[in-house]
Amino acid sequence: MYIGRVKGTVVSTIKHPLFEGRKLLLVSRLNLDGAEAEAYDICVDDVQAGVGDVVLVMDEGSSARQILGKRGTGPVRAVVVGIVEQAELAASATPPANQPRRRPARRGR
């Protein structure tokens, strides 16, 4: 899950049936300082977000399909699940400028 900014919409006349009747958004990921990262996703909009909105994105396929009510397989990986009004970051949560942020090790893969 991550916080991003909606940069635009994606229009497709021919698409998988799972996308029929659903709006697709181009979402740029945001860094901890609020700056846009180079990473982006094309997300299914489940909350009626618009261009410029800061949004909460679920970017794990199985969970995304559950949110849309589609169990099993399908080409959905990311869904906009909320519009962010405010986000606060504790001062201790940001690493010093000279140290890279460490990610916790993944288990079970």
Helices and strands as residue ranges (DSSP letters): E 2-10, G 17-19, E 24-30, E 36-45, E 54-58, H 61-67, E 79-83, G 91-93
